[in-house]
């Protein structure tokens, strides 16, 4: 058994099927299958169970995978040490950030990070996805009730939703003062396809829940902000979306006696525990945690599909 064989096994198990592993390794599927069979013959045990669509590691296969992954990480660290000697910080960081929070709050953070570390390649995806970490993503920012046990989750702060409207809308139509009136107002908020939108409202330990039927729905919070400022209805958005307009008096708040929640109450920075972290990735994680700790996260993100 050699390092190439272990690398092949790691890629097969990470990919979940032979075809995907073949694409990553730039090999044919038949070639991958052949080398896997030869590896199993050399160790004398079955390493993966094959089905028509997936492969799953046996107990021995998982132990070999863990050794292979550890060796790969050590080799990557060694290469990084060699290439970084005498040079500034370099490398690539793949980030997945919610579209609204990413644009409104995190863009300034990431530009500052890039100025501090010009040698680091930042590959930033502005997206609202249910899946958190893929091959090209080192760090994901998500609003979720409970982070998956399979990832490391670092807190970036709480999520605070507000009910708000433009001053012009409030003067013409008034503001809802009860949850019933809110439910029957023209609502501007995010939504999740195929899911009934529910608002949880807390007063101390008391909790109420109402079903919502928004008249303007988008997962793109800058667009929702435009709708609120245009006086099209009552917004239910994270407070970072309108906090500057609240400060200027252009947007007014209502139902402030409630703590509102739609998609979750906490924002997390997520990364995989068994994936090698380069100096660039570790530096970016520390930078983002520091920015959030300075109060930069404010409210957290409410992008819908981040739940």
N, C-alpha and C positions, 0 to 999 in steps of 0.2 A: 504494500500500500504506500502511495506517495501523496505529496501535497495536492497534485492535480486531481487525484481521485477524491480526496476530502473536499476540495473545492467543488467538484461536480456534485457530490452528495449534498453539500450545503445549498447550492443553487437549486437542485431538484426539490428539496424540502421547502425552501423559501418560496419557490414558485408555485408549488402545489400540484404541478403536473409536468409531464415530460416535454410537451410542446413549448410551454412558456420558458422552461429552463433552456431548451435548445435555442430559442430566439435570443435569450440573454447571452448565452455562451457562443453564439454564432456557429452552431453546429446543427446537423440534421437530427431530427427526432430519433431516427434509427441508430445514429451514432451514439447519442446520449444513452439510449436503452442498452446498447451493446456494452458500453463502458460501465454502466451500473451493474449489469449482469456479471461482468468480469470482476468488479469490486466485491460483489457478494460471494462469488466463487472463491476469491482470494482470502476472505475472512471466514468463510464457511457457514455464514448465517444469512437469513433474509434481513435486509435493512429497511425496505419499504414495502408496504402492501399496495398493489396496483389495482385500480378500478378503471372503468372506461373513461372517467373524467378526471380523477384525482389520484394522487399518491399520498399515503400517510406513513410516517416513520414507525417502525417497530420500536420496542424498548431499546434494543441494541443500536438501531439506527439513530434514535434520538441522542443517545450518549455519544456516538461518533460525530453527529451533527454538532453537538455542543463543543467537542474538542476542535472540530474543524473551524467553527465560528471563532473560538478563542484564538486559534493560530492565525486566522485571517486578520483579526483585530490587532494582534501583536505585530504582524508584518506591516499593516497600514500605519501603525504608530511609528515603527522603525523608519519607513519610507518618509513619513511626515517629518520626523526629527532630522533626517539627512537633508531633505530639500529645504527645510526652514532655517538651517544653520546659515548665519550671515545674511539672512533675508528678513524682510518684514513679514507680518502676518499674511498668509495666503490660504487659498482653498476655496471651496464652494459651500454655500449654505442654502438648502432648499426649504422655503417657508410656505406654509398654507395658512392664510389669514382670512377671517370673515370679510366679505366685501365692504360692508358699511364701516365697521370698526377699523378695518385695515386702512381704508382711505381717509377717514375723518381723523383718526387718532394716530395710528401706527405709521403712516407715511412719513411724518416728520421724524419719528424715532429712527426709521430705517435709513432715511437720508443722512441723519446724524451719524449713524453707525457706519455707513459707507464712507463718509468723510474721514472718520477716525481710522478706518481700515480699508484704504483704497485697493489693496491687493486681494481682498476677498470678493469673490463673485457672489452676488445676491440674486437668487432665482426665486421670485416672489409670485405666488398664485393667490389672486383675490377670488375666493370662491366660498360657497356655502355647501359643504358636503357632509354626509353622514359618516363616511369613512374618514379616518383620521390620518393615518400615516401610510404612505405608499413608498415605492422604491425611490422616487425622486424628491420625497419630502422628509427632511430631517426634523423639522419642528412644526407642530400644528397648534393654532390657537382656536379654542372651541368653547362654546357655552353648553354645558351639559349638567344634568342633575347629579350623576355619579360617573366619574371617569372609569373606563374599562380597567380591569385588573392587569391586563396584558401590557399596559403602558405606564410610564412614570408621569405623574401629573403634578405640576407645580402651580400653586394658586396665583392668579393675577388680580384677584379682587372680586367683589360682589357686583351683581347686575341690578341696576335700579331703573325701573320703567316709570314713565310719567304719562299722565293724561294731559294733553295740552292743545291749544289752538291759537291761531293768529289773533291779535287784538281786534282786527277788523271782523273776523268771524264771531268773536265773543260779543262784540257790540251789536251785531245784527241778529244773532240767533241765541245768545246766552250760552252759558256753559253748563254741562250736566253736573248736578250736585249729588246724585245718587248713582249706584251701579245700574239700576233699572234705566235711568235716563241716559247713562253712558251707552248701554246696550242698544238703545233705540236712536242713537246719534249716528250721523254719517261718519264711519270710522275709517281711519287711515292707519294701517299697520302691516306687519309681515304676516305670512301664512305658510303653512306646510301642505303641499299637494296631497289630497286624499285624506286629510285629517281635519276634524272639527276643531275650530279654534276656541280654546277655553282660557278665560282670564281668572287667575286666583288673586283675591284681594284679602289682605291680612290687616286686622286691627288688634294689636297685642297678640293674644293667643287665639283669637277668633279668626276663622277663615271662611270666606264666601267664594263661590265659584259661579261665573256666568258664562253662557255661550255667546259668542260674538259672530256677527255677520257683517264684516267690513265692506265698504263700498269702493275702497281703493287698496289693493294688496300688491306688495312687491317684497322680494328679499333684498332689494337694493335700497339701503337706507338713505343715501343722498337724494334719491327720487322721492321717497316718502317725505323727506324734509321739504322739498320743493312744494309738494301738495299741501302740507301744513301751512307754509308761508303764503301760499296762494289763496288760503281761506276756504279750502274745499271740504273741510270737516275737522273732526277731533282726532288728534294723533295719539297713538299708544306706541311709544318708542323709548329706547334707552335715553337717559337724560343727556348723554354726550351729543346726541344728534341735534339738540336745540339749545344747549346750555348758553351759547353765546347770544342767541336771540332772546332767551329769557332774561339774560343780564341787561340787554338793551331795551327791553320792554316790548319788543315786537311780538313775542309769544308769551302767553299767560298760562299758568298751570291751574288745574282743578283736581279735586279728590286727593289732596295732599295728605289727608288723614289716613289714607290707605297705603300699604306697601303692596305694589302690584307686581305680578309675575306672569309671563306668558310662556316663555321657552326655557326657562331655567334661571337659577339665582346665582350662579357662580361661573367665572371664566377661568379656564385652565390653559397652561402651556404644556403640551404633551410631546413626549419623545419615547422611543423604544429603548428598553433597558439592555437589549443584547446587540444593538447596532453600534458599531465603532463610531465614537464621536471624535472628530478631528478638533484641533485647537480652534479652528474657525467656528465650528458649531458650538463648542463649549463657551467660547467668548460671546457669541450671539445670545445664547441662553442667559448667561450672566447679565449681559447688557439689558435684555428685555425685562428680566426680573427686577433689575435696579430701576428701570424707568417706571415700571408699574408700582414699585415700592415708594417712589417719589410722589405718588398720587396721580401719575400720568394716566392710569387706566380709568380713573374716575368711576365710571359706572360699570365697566365691562361691556361686552358686546351682546347685542340681541339678534344677530343675524339668524334667521329662522332655522335653516338647515343645519346649524351648528348643534342643535340638540341631539 
